[in-house]
């Protein structure tokens, strides 16, 4: 019986495409850019770490060619921001514990 379990697992790993096994909660893909990651997060809350060291958190409303619109900023819910994509060093996405 133990041999059957090991064989089933080996068969699963062998036949499952690598991209399925490597899938992350963020949905990271090898050719991703800051813009492509943010486009997948439209409607979701993210935190942007800027090259300047500042942090901006809020809901991604829209992503353009050069900017991203962040609405309902954390701690400043009545404010929105438009952030230049080139100024973003990291996109922090909550993936669990909702």
MIMARGU-184795 format. One record per atom (N, C-alpha, C): residue number from 1; x, z, y. Coordinates in pm, 1 decimal, always signed. Example, Ala and Ser with C-alpha at 12.3 -4.5 7.8 and 13.67 -1.06 7.14 Angstrom:
2
{guvex=1 px=+1319.0 pz=+780.0 py=-569.0} .
{guvex=1 px=+1230.0 pz=+780.0 py=-450.0} .
{guvex=1 px=+1320.0 pz=+780.0 py=-330.0} .
{guvex=2 px=+1285.0 pz=+708.0 py=-225.0} .
{guvex=2 px=+1367.0 pz=+714.0 py=-106.0} .
{guvex=2 px=+1290.0 pz=+787.0 py=+3.0} .
//
This chain:
98
{guvex=1 px=+82.5 pz=+0.0 py=-119.1} .
{guvex=1 px=+0.0 pz=+0.0 py=+0.0} .
{guvex=1 px=+86.8 pz=+0.0 py=+125.4} .
{guvex=2 px=+194.1 pz=+81.5 py=+124.6} .
{guvex=2 px=+284.6 pz=+88.3 py=+238.7} .
{guvex=2 px=+348.5 pz=-47.9 py=+265.0} .
{guvex=3 px=+383.3 pz=-117.7 py=+158.8} .
{guvex=3 px=+442.8 pz=-250.1 py=+170.6} .
{guvex=3 px=+344.5 pz=-347.0 py=+235.2} .
{guvex=4 px=+218.9 pz=-335.0 py=+203.7} .
{guvex=4 px=+115.7 pz=-421.1 py=+261.7} .
{guvex=4 px=+104.9 pz=-398.0 py=+412.5} .
{guvex=5 px=+111.5 pz=-273.9 py=+456.5} .
{guvex=5 px=+105.8 pz=-241.9 py=+599.4} .
{guvex=5 px=+225.7 pz=-301.5 py=+673.2} .
{guvex=6 px=+344.0 pz=-286.4 py=+616.2} .
{guvex=6 px=+465.2 pz=-340.8 py=+677.4} .
{guvex=6 px=+457.5 pz=-491.9 py=+683.7} .
{guvex=7 px=+407.8 pz=-554.6 py=+579.6} .
{guvex=7 px=+392.7 pz=-699.9 py=+576.7} .
{guvex=7 px=+292.2 pz=-745.9 py=+681.5} .
{guvex=8 px=+182.6 pz=-673.3 py=+698.7} .
{guvex=8 px=+81.1 pz=-709.1 py=+798.4} .
{guvex=8 px=+138.3 pz=-699.3 py=+939.5} .
{guvex=9 px=+214.0 pz=-594.4 py=+965.6} .
{guvex=9 px=+275.0 pz=-578.6 py=+1097.6} .
{guvex=9 px=+376.8 pz=-689.1 py=+1123.2} .
{guvex=10 px=+459.0 pz=-719.8 py=+1026.1} .
{guvex=10 px=+559.4 pz=-826.1 py=+1040.4} .
{guvex=10 px=+491.9 pz=-960.4 py=+1065.5} .
{guvex=11 px=+383.7 pz=-986.6 py=+996.2} .
{guvex=11 px=+310.6 pz=-1111.3 py=+1013.7} .
{guvex=11 px=+249.0 pz=-1119.0 py=+1152.9} .
{guvex=12 px=+192.7 pz=-1008.8 py=+1201.2} .
{guvex=12 px=+133.5 pz=-1003.7 py=+1334.3} .
{guvex=12 px=+238.6 pz=-1033.2 py=+1440.5} .
{guvex=13 px=+352.9 pz=-965.8 py=+1431.7} .
{guvex=13 px=+459.8 pz=-984.3 py=+1530.7} .
{guvex=13 px=+512.9 pz=-1126.7 py=+1526.5} .
{guvex=14 px=+525.2 pz=-1183.0 py=+1409.5} .
{guvex=14 px=+577.5 pz=-1319.0 py=+1394.8} .
{guvex=14 px=+481.7 pz=-1423.1 py=+1451.5} .
{guvex=15 px=+352.8 pz=-1405.3 py=+1430.5} .
{guvex=15 px=+255.3 pz=-1506.3 py=+1470.4} .
{guvex=15 px=+199.9 pz=-1486.8 py=+1611.6} .
{guvex=16 px=+222.4 pz=-1370.8 py=+1671.8} .
{guvex=16 px=+171.5 pz=-1344.9 py=+1805.7} .
{guvex=16 px=+268.8 pz=-1401.8 py=+1907.4} .
{guvex=17 px=+219.9 pz=-1485.2 py=+2000.4} .
{guvex=17 px=+309.2 pz=-1541.9 py=+2101.1} .
{guvex=17 px=+377.2 pz=-1431.4 py=+2182.2} .
{guvex=18 px=+499.6 pz=-1456.9 py=+2224.9} .
{guvex=18 px=+579.0 pz=-1357.3 py=+2297.5} .
{guvex=18 px=+511.4 pz=-1314.8 py=+2427.0} .
{guvex=19 px=+443.1 pz=-1408.2 py=+2493.9} .
{guvex=19 px=+381.7 pz=-1372.4 py=+2621.2} .
{guvex=19 px=+269.1 pz=-1271.5 py=+2604.3} .
{guvex=20 px=+204.0 pz=-1267.0 py=+2489.1} .
{guvex=20 px=+99.5 pz=-1167.8 py=+2465.0} .
{guvex=20 px=+162.0 pz=-1030.3 py=+2443.9} .
{guvex=21 px=+271.0 pz=-1024.1 py=+2369.4} .
{guvex=21 px=+337.7 pz=-897.0 py=+2344.7} .
{guvex=21 px=+403.0 pz=-842.4 py=+2471.2} .
{guvex=22 px=+446.5 pz=-932.0 py=+2561.8} .
{guvex=22 px=+517.3 pz=-890.0 py=+2682.5} .
{guvex=22 px=+423.3 pz=-863.1 py=+2799.5} .
{guvex=23 px=+293.6 pz=-879.0 py=+2780.0} .
{guvex=23 px=+197.9 pz=-860.8 py=+2889.3} .
{guvex=23 px=+205.6 pz=-719.5 py=+2944.6} .
{guvex=24 px=+205.7 pz=-710.0 py=+3078.6} .
{guvex=24 px=+213.7 pz=-580.2 py=+3145.0} .
{guvex=24 px=+82.5 pz=-552.0 py=+3215.4} .
{guvex=25 px=+55.3 pz=-425.6 py=+3250.2} .
{guvex=25 px=-67.5 pz=-393.9 py=+3323.3} .
{guvex=25 px=-76.2 pz=-465.6 py=+3458.0} .
{guvex=26 px=+38.1 pz=-499.2 py=+3516.2} .
{guvex=26 px=+41.7 pz=-567.8 py=+3644.7} .
{guvex=26 px=+10.6 pz=-715.8 py=+3625.9} .
{guvex=27 px=+29.1 pz=-766.8 py=+3506.7} .
{guvex=27 px=+9.2 pz=-908.7 py=+3481.9} .
{guvex=27 px=+128.0 pz=-989.9 py=+3527.2} .
{guvex=28 px=+246.0 pz=-930.8 py=+3525.7} .
{guvex=28 px=+367.3 pz=-996.5 py=+3573.6} .
{guvex=28 px=+397.4 pz=-1121.9 py=+3493.2} .
{guvex=29 px=+430.6 pz=-1227.5 py=+3564.7} .
{guvex=29 px=+472.1 pz=-1352.7 py=+3503.0} .
{guvex=29 px=+609.2 pz=-1389.4 py=+3556.8} .
{guvex=30 px=+687.3 pz=-1460.0 py=+3479.1} .
{guvex=30 px=+826.5 pz=-1487.5 py=+3512.6} .
{guvex=30 px=+844.0 pz=-1556.2 py=+3648.3} .
{guvex=31 px=+756.3 pz=-1645.8 py=+3686.9} .
{guvex=31 px=+770.6 pz=-1719.2 py=+3812.2} .
{guvex=31 px=+699.4 pz=-1654.2 py=+3930.4} .
{guvex=32 px=+660.7 pz=-1527.3 py=+3918.8} .
{guvex=32 px=+583.8 pz=-1460.2 py=+4024.2} .
{guvex=32 px=+659.0 pz=-1449.5 py=+4155.7} .
{guvex=33 px=+580.7 pz=-1451.8 py=+4262.6} .
{guvex=33 px=+628.5 pz=-1423.1 py=+4397.2} .
{guvex=33 px=+544.1 pz=-1307.2 py=+4449.8} .
{guvex=34 px=+583.0 pz=-1253.9 py=+4564.4} .
{guvex=34 px=+502.1 pz=-1147.7 py=+4625.1} .
{guvex=34 px=+360.1 pz=-1199.7 py=+4647.4} .
{guvex=35 px=+347.7 pz=-1323.1 py=+4694.7} .
{guvex=35 px=+215.5 pz=-1380.7 py=+4721.6} .
{guvex=35 px=+131.5 pz=-1392.9 py=+4594.4} .
{guvex=36 px=+190.3 pz=-1440.7 py=+4485.9} .
{guvex=36 px=+111.8 pz=-1459.5 py=+4362.7} .
{guvex=36 px=+66.5 pz=-1325.0 py=+4304.8} .
{guvex=37 px=+151.0 pz=-1223.3 py=+4313.7} .
{guvex=37 px=+112.4 pz=-1090.1 py=+4266.6} .
{guvex=37 px=-2.7 pz=-1037.3 py=+4351.9} .
{guvex=38 px=+8.4 pz=-1052.4 py=+4484.0} .
{guvex=38 px=-96.5 pz=-1003.0 py=+4573.4} .
{guvex=38 px=-227.6 pz=-1079.3 py=+4554.7} .
{guvex=39 px=-221.2 pz=-1207.8 py=+4527.2} .
{guvex=39 px=-344.1 pz=-1285.5 py=+4504.6} .
{guvex=39 px=-421.6 pz=-1232.4 py=+4384.9} .
{guvex=40 px=-351.1 pz=-1188.7 py=+4281.5} .
{guvex=40 px=-419.0 pz=-1131.7 py=+4164.2} .
{guvex=40 px=-478.8 pz=-995.3 py=+4194.9} .
{guvex=41 px=-437.5 pz=-933.6 py=+4304.5} .
{guvex=41 px=-485.3 pz=-799.5 py=+4339.6} .
{guvex=41 px=-593.5 pz=-801.9 py=+4446.8} .
{guvex=42 px=-643.3 pz=-919.2 py=+4484.1} .
{guvex=42 px=-747.2 pz=-926.3 py=+4588.2} .
{guvex=42 px=-864.9 pz=-837.7 py=+4548.6} .
{guvex=43 px=-906.2 pz=-752.8 py=+4642.8} .
{guvex=43 px=-1014.6 pz=-658.0 py=+4617.7} .
{guvex=43 px=-967.2 pz=-524.0 py=+4564.5} .
{guvex=44 px=-839.4 pz=-514.1 py=+4530.2} .
{guvex=44 px=-783.1 pz=-390.6 py=+4474.1} .
{guvex=44 px=-694.3 pz=-321.5 py=+4577.1} .
{guvex=45 px=-669.8 pz=-193.3 py=+4555.3} .
{guvex=45 px=-582.1 pz=-116.5 py=+4643.8} .
{guvex=45 px=-437.2 pz=-129.4 py=+4596.8} .
{guvex=46 px=-346.9 pz=-148.2 py=+4691.1} .
{guvex=46 px=-204.1 pz=-156.6 py=+4663.0} .
{guvex=46 px=-128.0 pz=-80.8 py=+4770.5} .
{guvex=47 px=-2.5 pz=-56.8 py=+4743.1} .
{guvex=47 px=+87.3 pz=-2.4 py=+4844.7} .
{guvex=47 px=+200.4 pz=-103.0 py=+4861.0} .
{guvex=48 px=+227.0 pz=-141.5 py=+4984.6} .
{guvex=48 px=+335.3 pz=-233.9 py=+5013.9} .
{guvex=48 px=+453.6 pz=-154.0 py=+5066.4} .
{guvex=49 px=+569.3 pz=-177.4 py=+5010.6} .
{guvex=49 px=+693.1 pz=-119.1 py=+5062.3} .
{guvex=49 px=+760.0 pz=-228.9 py=+5143.7} .
{guvex=50 px=+782.1 pz=-201.1 py=+5268.6} .
{guvex=50 px=+837.0 pz=-301.3 py=+5357.9} .
{guvex=50 px=+989.3 pz=-292.0 py=+5364.3} .
{guvex=51 px=+1051.8 pz=-402.7 py=+5402.7} .
{guvex=51 px=+1197.9 pz=-406.2 py=+5416.4} .
{guvex=51 px=+1246.4 pz=-299.2 py=+5513.8} .
{guvex=52 px=+1162.8 pz=-263.3 py=+5609.3} .
{guvex=52 px=+1199.0 pz=-162.7 py=+5710.2} .
{guvex=52 px=+1195.7 pz=-20.4 py=+5655.2} .
{guvex=53 px=+1140.9 pz=-2.1 py=+5534.9} .
{guvex=53 px=+1127.9 pz=+130.2 py=+5475.3} .
{guvex=53 px=+988.7 pz=+188.4 py=+5489.4} .
{guvex=54 px=+905.3 pz=+127.6 py=+5573.1} .
{guvex=54 px=+768.2 pz=+175.7 py=+5589.7} .
{guvex=54 px=+684.8 pz=+143.9 py=+5465.8} .
{guvex=55 px=+573.0 pz=+216.8 py=+5452.8} .
{guvex=55 px=+476.4 pz=+192.0 py=+5345.3} .
{guvex=55 px=+341.8 pz=+164.3 py=+5409.9} .
{guvex=56 px=+272.6 pz=+64.7 py=+5357.9} .
{guvex=56 px=+136.5 pz=+34.1 py=+5402.2} .
{guvex=56 px=+51.4 pz=+25.7 py=+5276.5} .
{guvex=57 px=-55.4 pz=+102.9 py=+5272.1} .
{guvex=57 px=-143.8 pz=+102.6 py=+5155.6} .
{guvex=57 px=-284.9 pz=+70.1 py=+5200.5} .
{guvex=58 px=-355.9 pz=-1.9 py=+5116.4} .
{guvex=58 px=-493.4 pz=-37.4 py=+5145.2} .
{guvex=58 px=-541.8 pz=-141.6 py=+5046.7} .
{guvex=59 px=-656.4 pz=-202.2 py=+5078.5} .
{guvex=59 px=-718.7 pz=-300.6 py=+4990.1} .
{guvex=59 px=-676.1 pz=-441.5 py=+5031.5} .
{guvex=60 px=-632.4 pz=-521.4 py=+4935.1} .
{guvex=60 px=-593.6 pz=-660.0 py=+4962.7} .
{guvex=60 px=-720.3 pz=-740.9 py=+4987.0} .
{guvex=61 px=-734.2 pz=-793.7 py=+5107.4} .
{guvex=61 px=-851.0 pz=-875.0 py=+5143.4} .
{guvex=61 px=-825.0 pz=-1022.5 py=+5120.5} .
{guvex=62 px=-709.5 pz=-1071.5 py=+5166.1} .
{guvex=62 px=-677.6 pz=-1214.4 py=+5154.8} .
{guvex=62 px=-526.9 pz=-1232.5 py=+5160.3} .
{guvex=63 px=-481.2 pz=-1341.1 py=+5097.5} .
{guvex=63 px=-338.5 pz=-1373.8 py=+5098.0} .
{guvex=63 px=-324.4 pz=-1517.0 py=+5145.7} .
{guvex=64 px=-245.3 pz=-1534.6 py=+5250.2} .
{guvex=64 px=-219.6 pz=-1667.7 py=+5303.1} .
{guvex=64 px=-81.7 pz=-1716.0 py=+5263.7} .
{guvex=65 px=-38.0 pz=-1824.7 py=+5326.2} .
{guvex=65 px=+94.1 pz=-1879.6 py=+5296.7} .
{guvex=65 px=+205.8 pz=-1784.5 py=+5338.6} .
{guvex=66 px=+186.9 pz=-1717.5 py=+5452.8} .
{guvex=66 px=+294.1 pz=-1634.3 py=+5506.7} .
{guvex=66 px=+254.8 pz=-1489.1 py=+5531.5} .
{guvex=67 px=+126.5 pz=-1456.7 py=+5517.2} .
{guvex=67 px=+80.2 pz=-1321.2 py=+5547.4} .
{guvex=67 px=-21.5 pz=-1272.3 py=+5445.2} .
{guvex=68 px=-41.8 pz=-1141.3 py=+5444.8} .
{guvex=68 px=-144.8 pz=-1078.5 py=+5361.7} .
{guvex=68 px=-228.6 pz=-988.4 py=+5452.5} .
{guvex=69 px=-360.4 pz=-990.3 py=+5430.9} .
{guvex=69 px=-452.7 pz=-906.0 py=+5507.4} .
{guvex=69 px=-482.6 pz=-782.2 py=+5424.2} .
{guvex=70 px=-446.8 pz=-665.1 py=+5478.5} .
{guvex=70 px=-473.4 pz=-536.6 py=+5413.2} .
{guvex=70 px=-583.5 pz=-466.5 py=+5491.3} .
{guvex=71 px=-692.5 pz=-431.8 py=+5424.6} .
{guvex=71 px=-807.3 pz=-366.1 py=+5488.6} .
{guvex=71 px=-814.2 pz=-220.6 py=+5444.7} .
{guvex=72 px=-892.6 pz=-141.5 py=+5518.6} .
{guvex=72 px=-916.9 pz=-0.6 py=+5485.0} .
{guvex=72 px=-787.3 pz=+70.2 py=+5449.0} .
{guvex=73 px=-693.9 pz=+67.3 py=+5540.5} .
{guvex=73 px=-562.5 pz=+125.7 py=+5516.4} .
{guvex=73 px=-573.7 pz=+274.3 py=+5484.1} .
{guvex=74 px=-498.7 pz=+319.0 py=+5387.2} .
{guvex=74 px=-500.1 pz=+458.6 py=+5346.4} .
{guvex=74 px=-456.8 pz=+546.6 py=+5463.5} .
{guvex=75 px=-540.4 pz=+643.8 py=+5497.1} .
{guvex=75 px=-512.0 pz=+732.3 py=+5608.3} .
{guvex=75 px=-552.9 pz=+675.8 py=+5742.9} .
{guvex=76 px=-590.2 pz=+548.1 py=+5744.7} .
{guvex=76 px=-635.0 pz=+481.0 py=+5867.0} .
{guvex=76 px=-748.4 pz=+385.4 py=+5829.9} .
{guvex=77 px=-851.5 pz=+438.6 py=+5766.3} .
{guvex=77 px=-957.4 pz=+358.0 py=+5706.6} .
{guvex=77 px=-1027.3 pz=+263.2 py=+5803.2} .
{guvex=78 px=-1019.3 pz=+289.9 py=+5933.4} .
{guvex=78 px=-1085.6 pz=+203.9 py=+6030.3} .
{guvex=78 px=-992.1 pz=+95.9 py=+6084.5} .
{guvex=79 px=-877.6 pz=+80.3 py=+6021.2} .
{guvex=79 px=-779.0 pz=-17.4 py=+6066.2} .
{guvex=79 px=-746.6 pz=-115.2 py=+5954.5} .
{guvex=80 px=-714.2 pz=-236.5 py=+5992.9} .
{guvex=80 px=-664.4 pz=-338.9 py=+5902.7} .
{guvex=80 px=-523.4 pz=-376.3 py=+5947.6} .
{guvex=81 px=-450.9 pz=-444.2 py=+5861.1} .
{guvex=81 px=-317.1 pz=-491.7 py=+5895.6} .
{guvex=81 px=-298.5 pz=-631.9 py=+5840.5} .
{guvex=82 px=-219.3 pz=-708.7 py=+5910.2} .
{guvex=82 px=-173.3 pz=-838.1 py=+5860.8} .
{guvex=82 px=-22.2 pz=-824.0 py=+5848.7} .
{guvex=83 px=+28.7 pz=-841.1 py=+5727.0} .
{guvex=83 px=+169.6 pz=-817.5 py=+5698.7} .
{guvex=83 px=+235.7 pz=-949.3 py=+5660.6} .
{guvex=84 px=+352.5 pz=-973.3 py=+5716.2} .
{guvex=84 px=+429.9 pz=-1093.3 py=+5683.9} .
{guvex=84 px=+487.9 pz=-1076.5 py=+5543.4} .
{guvex=85 px=+462.7 pz=-1173.9 py=+5455.7} .
{guvex=85 px=+507.0 pz=-1164.7 py=+5316.3} .
{guvex=85 px=+658.0 pz=-1147.0 py=+5303.9} .
{guvex=86 px=+735.2 pz=-1211.8 py=+5390.3} .
{guvex=86 px=+881.6 pz=-1201.0 py=+5383.1} .
{guvex=86 px=+930.5 pz=-1059.5 py=+5412.2} .
{guvex=87 px=+847.7 pz=-977.5 py=+5476.5} .
{guvex=87 px=+885.4 pz=-841.5 py=+5510.1} .
{guvex=87 px=+856.0 pz=-740.4 py=+5400.9} .
{guvex=88 px=+800.6 pz=-787.0 py=+5287.4} .
{guvex=88 px=+762.7 pz=-697.1 py=+5177.8} .
{guvex=88 px=+873.3 pz=-694.6 py=+5073.4} .
{guvex=89 px=+920.7 pz=-573.7 py=+5041.4} .
{guvex=89 px=+1024.6 pz=-561.3 py=+4938.9} .
{guvex=89 px=+966.9 pz=-521.3 py=+4803.2} .
{guvex=90 px=+846.1 pz=-461.4 py=+4800.7} .
{guvex=90 px=+784.4 pz=-421.5 py=+4673.5} .
{guvex=90 px=+634.1 pz=-409.0 py=+4689.9} .
{guvex=91 px=+562.5 pz=-438.9 py=+4582.0} .
{guvex=91 px=+418.6 pz=-419.7 py=+4574.8} .
{guvex=91 px=+394.7 pz=-314.1 py=+4466.7} .
{guvex=92 px=+334.9 pz=-201.3 py=+4506.7} .
{guvex=92 px=+310.9 pz=-91.9 py=+4412.3} .
{guvex=92 px=+163.0 pz=-95.9 py=+4375.6} .
{guvex=93 px=+135.9 pz=-106.4 py=+4244.2} .
{guvex=93 px=-0.3 pz=-121.6 py=+4193.6} .
{guvex=93 px=-29.5 pz=-8.1 py=+4096.8} .
{guvex=94 px=-139.1 pz=+62.5 py=+4119.4} .
{guvex=94 px=-178.0 pz=+169.4 py=+4026.5} .
{guvex=94 px=-234.5 pz=+103.8 py=+3900.6} .
{guvex=95 px=-180.8 pz=+143.2 py=+3785.5} .
{guvex=95 px=-222.3 pz=+78.9 py=+3660.9} .
{guvex=95 px=-293.2 pz=+172.7 py=+3564.0} .
{guvex=96 px=-303.0 pz=+300.6 py=+3594.1} .
{guvex=96 px=-368.3 pz=+391.8 py=+3501.8} .
{guvex=96 px=-419.4 pz=+514.4 py=+3572.5} .
{guvex=97 px=-486.5 pz=+600.0 py=+3497.9} .
{guvex=97 px=-535.1 pz=+726.6 py=+3551.0} .
{guvex=97 px=-643.9 pz=+711.0 py=+3654.1} .
{guvex=98 px=-731.4 pz=+610.2 py=+3635.5} .
{guvex=98 px=-834.7 pz=+583.5 py=+3734.6} .
{guvex=98 px=-938.8 pz=+685.7 py=+3730.2} .
//
